[in-house]
């Protein structure tokens, strides 16, 4: 019985002297090794299979947002045609500004040319860089088209007969 009391005291003394030790470390070494081995195996499998199913892929598309405003009032312009082309002038898409003069489109990463057209305003052209996983926002400000001057009627010369009758003293 004396041996049992000594054994209990030493175990109790060990537990009291290190209460900060996690319970995992008090387990037998073989159990700890098994947990570490399983964890390392799972990390290895995820590292190999993850890129195959898309976990490790980088974003190749970005969001393009254009806001079309009137130059003087800064009011949004509705029904403006927004044409997006590549550097080689290939049309990617054509959009129409609707709510609050905005258009948005998902585009592949790259350089684009944006042209805005509206019958009441002068066209605007911009270069835009779209970066994968990010939003590229462009504010396009359109100025009203200048009002063309009224056509001028050419001044007609009076006919010779009219000049004869309108000039009381003709010079011969």
C-alpha positions in Angstrom: 0.0 0.0 0.0 2.9 2.3 0.6 4.0 1.9 -3.0 0.5 3.0 -4.3 0.6 6.2 -2.1 4.1 7.1 -3.5 3.0 6.5 -7.1 -0.2 8.7 -6.6 1.8 11.4 -5.0 4.4 11.5 -7.9 1.6 11.6 -10.5 -0.3 14.3 -8.6 2.9 16.3 -8.1 3.7 16.1 -11.9 0.2 17.4 -12.8 0.3 20.2 -10.3 3.8 21.4 -11.4 2.9 21.9 -15.1 -0.8 22.9 -15.5 0.0 24.9 -18.7 1.1 21.8 -20.7 -1.6 21.0 -23.3 -3.3 17.7 -22.9 -2.0 16.5 -26.3 1.5 16.6 -25.0 0.6 14.4 -22.0 -0.6 11.7 -24.4 1.7 8.8 -25.2 4.2 9.7 -28.0 2.7 7.2 -30.5 -0.7 9.0 -30.4 1.0 12.4 -31.0 3.0 10.9 -33.8 -0.2 9.5 -35.4 -1.9 12.9 -35.2 1.0 14.7 -36.7 1.3 12.1 -39.5 -2.4 12.3 -40.4 -2.2 16.1 -40.5 0.9 16.1 -42.7 -0.8 13.6 -45.0 -3.9 15.7 -45.4 -1.8 18.8 -46.1 0.1 16.9 -48.8 -3.1 15.6 -50.5 -4.7 19.1 -50.5 -1.5 20.5 -51.9 -1.5 18.1 -54.8 -5.3 17.9 -55.5 -6.2 21.6 -54.6 -4.7 23.2 -57.8 -6.4 20.5 -59.9 -9.9 21.5 -58.7 -9.3 25.2 -58.7 -8.3 26.1 -55.2 -4.8 27.4 -56.2 -5.9 29.1 -59.5 -5.3 32.8 -59.8 -8.1 35.1 -61.0 -8.0 35.7 -64.8 -11.0 38.0 -65.0 -11.7 41.4 -63.5 -14.7 43.6 -63.3 -15.0 46.6 -65.5 -17.3 49.4 -64.4 -18.0 52.7 -66.3 -20.0 55.6 -65.1 -21.1 58.1 -67.8 -21.8 61.7 -66.7 -22.7 65.0 -68.3 -19.8 67.5 -68.1 -21.6 70.6 -66.8 -24.2 69.1 -64.4 -22.4 65.9 -63.5 -25.8 64.1 -64.0 -25.7 60.5 -65.2 -26.3 60.0 -68.9 -28.7 57.2 -69.8 -28.8 55.4 -73.1 -25.1 56.1 -74.0 -23.5 53.3 -76.0 -20.3 52.0 -74.4 -18.1 50.0 -76.8 -15.3 47.9 -75.4 -12.6 46.8 -77.9 -9.2 45.1 -77.7 -5.9 46.7 -78.6 -6.4 45.3 -82.1 -9.8 47.0 -82.4 -11.7 43.8 -82.1 -15.1 44.5 -80.5 -15.4 42.6 -77.2 -18.9 43.9 -76.2 -21.3 46.8 -76.6 -23.2 48.0 -73.6 -25.9 50.7 -72.9 -25.8 52.8 -69.8 -28.9 52.4 -67.7 -29.2 52.9 -64.0 -27.3 56.0 -62.8 -25.3 56.0 -66.1 -23.5 52.8 -65.1 -22.4 49.8 -67.1 -20.4 46.7 -65.8 -18.9 43.7 -67.5 -16.6 40.9 -66.5 -13.5 41.0 -68.7 -10.3 38.9 -69.1 -7.2 40.5 -67.7 -5.7 42.9 -70.2 -5.7 46.3 -72.0 -8.9 47.6 -73.5 -10.2 50.7 -75.4 -13.5 52.1 -74.2 -15.5 54.4 -76.5 -18.7 56.1 -75.4 -21.2 57.5 -77.9 -24.4 59.5 -77.5 -26.2 61.6 -80.1 -26.3 64.7 -77.9 -22.7 64.5 -76.7 -19.2 64.4 -78.2 -17.7 60.9 -78.1 -15.1 60.0 -75.5 -12.4 57.4 -75.8 -10.2 55.9 -73.0 -7.7 53.2 -72.4 -8.4 50.8 -69.5 -6.3 48.2 -67.8 -8.3 45.3 -66.3 -6.5 43.3 -63.6 -7.7 39.8 -62.6 -9.7 39.7 -59.4 -10.0 43.5 -59.2 -12.6 46.1 -60.3 -11.5 48.8 -62.8 -13.8 51.8 -62.6 -13.8 54.6 -65.2 -15.7 57.9 -65.0 -16.5 59.1 -68.5 -17.5 62.8 -68.7 -19.3 63.8 -72.0 -19.5 67.4 -73.2 -22.6 68.5 -75.2 -22.2 68.6 -78.9 -21.7 72.2 -80.2 -24.8 73.6 -81.9 -24.1 73.9 -85.6 -24.6 77.5 -86.9 -27.6 78.0 -89.1 -27.0 77.6 -92.8 -26.1 80.9 -94.5 -28.0 81.7 -97.7 -25.6 82.8 -100.4 -26.1 86.4 -101.6 -27.5 86.4 -105.1 -26.4 89.0 -107.6 -29.3 90.7 -109.3 -29.9 89.8 -112.9 -28.8 92.3 -115.6 -32.3 93.3 -116.4 -33.0 94.1 -112.8 -29.9 96.2 -112.6 -31.0 98.1 -115.7 -34.3 99.0 -114.2 -33.0 99.7 -110.7 -30.3 102.1 -111.9 -32.0 105.3 -113.2 -28.7 106.6 -114.8 -27.0 103.7 -116.6 -23.6 104.3 -117.7 -23.0 103.5 -121.3 
